[in-house]
Amino acid sequence: MSRIGKQPITIPTGVTLQVSGTNEVSVKGPKGELKQNIDRDIILEISEGKVEVKRPTDQIRHRAMHGLYRSIIANMIVGVTDGFTKKLELVGVGFKAANTGNILDLALGYSHNIIFEIPKELSITTLTEKGANPIITLAGSDKQLLGQVAAKIRGLRKPEPYKGKGVKYVGEYIRRKAGKAAGK
């Protein structure tokens, strides 16, 4: 039995969870509404502020989806109550970040600035302090969308292993390499 899948999910006050006939789970809370289609074989039992995810058999496919859908639903509930944030740091001389609304303008050492449009479901703030690396903060209720957008921004200039320059997550460890050995 899946250790993650068998744990019940508590529904906090102010959050409503509904399952439609087509196995679409919708979660409404103070920070918005999220919808997710789940597999038709997975069974959701809602009772007294708790949700339990059940699987019909021990087939490999059912076992694989049991813990997955439990985690997805738990993340949806956390997203509509607290929300998620990711912070990215720009490491490099002359690297800059600015935003106007949901348009992100990045100077990452290329011959041109990169204009990146953030989906309307997410909010973005940029912080540039003197003597510190610029920080981009993404926030939203959809964990999957937030992670995907953060990964795309990071992919514009991945951190390189020699100097550590590039876009990295705050707190991310970059494995460093030694440069070329000096001549004779």
JOZIPE-V486678 format. One record per residue. SS is DSSP state (a for helix, b for strand, c for the rest). PHI is phi in whole degrees, 0 to 359 (NA if undefined). OMEGA is omega in whole degrees, 0 to 359 (999 if undefined). Layout:
BEGIN
SS/PHI/OMEGA, SS/PHI/OMEGA
END
This chain:
BEGIN
c/NA/180, c/292/180, c/292/179, c/285/185, c/296/184, c/275/179, c/283/178, c/286/179, b/255/178, b/273/178, c/261/180, c/290/179, c/292/181, c/92/180, c/244/176, b/244/179, b/239/180, b/230/176, b/242/179, c/273/183, c/295/181, c/268/181, c/57/173, b/256/180, b/267/175, b/238/182, b/238/178, b/246/179, b/206/182, c/295/182, c/259/176, b/131/182, b/229/177, b/234/178, b/232/180, b/210/173, b/276/177, c/245/181, c/298/185, c/291/181, c/277/182, c/284/184, b/251/176, b/250/177, b/247/181, b/254/178, b/203/172, c/48/176, c/75/178, b/226/176, b/237/175, b/242/179, b/258/182, b/239/175, c/241/185, c/284/183, c/223/177, c/259/175, c/299/181, a/301/181, a/296/179, a/292/179, a/295/181, a/294/184, a/273/184, a/300/180, a/290/180, a/300/183, a/289/175, a/296/179, a/294/180, a/297/181, a/293/178, a/297/178, a/292/177, a/295/181, a/294/177, a/296/181, a/296/182, a/278/176, a/262/184, c/256/185, c/86/181, b/236/175, b/224/173, b/225/179, b/242/177, b/243/182, b/240/178, b/262/182, b/252/178, c/154/181, c/290/178, c/82/178, c/284/183, b/224/176, b/220/176, b/215/178, b/225/170, b/234/186, c/67/179, c/256/175, b/255/181, b/257/180, b/249/185, b/244/170, b/249/187, c/242/177, c/88/175, c/275/181, c/288/182, c/221/174, c/282/178, b/257/177, b/259/184, b/236/180, b/267/181, c/271/177, c/302/185, c/292/178, c/288/182, c/252/173, b/245/185, b/225/172, b/225/176, b/239/181, b/230/178, c/234/178, c/246/180, c/294/179, c/84/180, c/233/178, c/289/176, b/297/181, b/241/174, b/250/179, b/246/176, b/253/179, b/222/178, b/181/181, c/263/182, c/264/185, a/296/182, a/294/179, a/295/179, a/299/180, a/295/181, a/292/179, a/293/178, a/297/179, a/293/178, a/293/178, a/295/179, a/297/181, a/290/178, c/294/176, c/204/181, b/294/178, c/295/180, c/265/191, c/279/184, c/271/179, c/251/181, c/83/181, c/287/177, b/138/178, b/260/180, b/226/174, b/287/177, c/294/182, c/90/180, c/287/179, c/268/178, c/256/179, c/288/186, c/264/177, c/247/174, c/281/179, c/283/179, c/295/177, c/289/181, c/294/180, c/294/183, c/301/999
END
